[in-house]
């Protein structure tokens, strides 16, 4: 995967309170580093999630994904393994690996991708967040056709794509 960006900034500071933030899929996504910032090398986002199921089983064709739990507890399914994680735990998922998770409590975590690109789904299909809170209950649903197109473009697949 290549990106048409110039060299990343030589260095920068972006705090969670001034970074761009979006609401989508019941999650607050805070963009700490994007493809544009890193020359496509990696993405780093902070997420705030309510308890409950999160994404369906999916894989990333060319991206390794990482999760560092700051607060709360998650149950990950990686291939056929169940992994329970809590504050201070880091989980990495290699490319081409089926995975899903559920949040067992309210969770705050750092989510990273290498190379970058996943954040397009959030930036292009999400709603700019007006506060650093979970999304409001009356947030309109995302444009599923746009999300399907973006997932194909970044090389992400769900079980529906292969059945």
BELSUL-V906686 format. One record per backbone hydrogen bond with DSSP energy under -1.0 kcal/mol. NH is the residue of the N-H (numbers start at 1). CO is the residue of the C=O. E is the energy in kcal/mol with one decimal. If there is no record, write none. Layout:
NH	CO	E
NH	CO	E
This chain:
18	15	-1.1
19	15	-1.5
22	29	-2.6
23	127	-3.0
24	27	-2.0
27	24	-1.8
28	48	-2.2
29	22	-3.0
30	46	-3.0
31	20	-3.1
32	30	-1.1
32	44	-1.6
33	44	-2.1
38	34	-2.0
40	35	-1.9
41	38	-1.3
43	113	-2.3
44	33	-2.6
45	111	-2.7
46	30	-2.2
47	109	-2.8
48	28	-1.9
49	107	-2.8
52	103	-2.9
54	101	-1.8
58	99	-2.2
59	157	-2.3
61	155	-3.7
64	114	-2.6
65	93	-2.4
66	112	-2.7
67	91	-2.7
68	110	-2.7
69	89	-2.5
70	108	-2.3
71	108	-2.3
74	85	-2.3
75	102	-2.7
76	83	-3.3
77	100	-2.9
78	81	-2.5
79	98	-3.2
81	78	-2.6
83	76	-2.9
85	74	-2.7
88	69	-3.1
89	86	-2.3
91	67	-2.6
93	65	-3.3
96	60	-2.9
99	58	-2.2
100	77	-1.8
102	75	-2.1
103	52	-2.7
104	73	-2.6
105	73	-1.1
107	49	-2.7
108	71	-2.1
109	47	-1.9
110	68	-2.7
111	45	-3.2
112	66	-2.5
113	43	-1.9
114	64	-2.0
116	40	-1.8
120	117	-1.8
121	118	-2.0
123	119	-3.0
124	120	-2.8
125	121	-1.2
126	122	-1.9
127	23	-2.4
129	21	-2.2
133	131	-1.1
139	136	-1.6
144	142	-1.0
147	143	-2.3
148	144	-2.6
149	145	-2.2
150	146	-2.6
151	147	-2.7
152	148	-2.0
153	149	-2.3
154	150	-2.1
156	151	-3.1
157	59	-2.4
159	57	-1.1
161	158	-1.2
162	159	-1.0
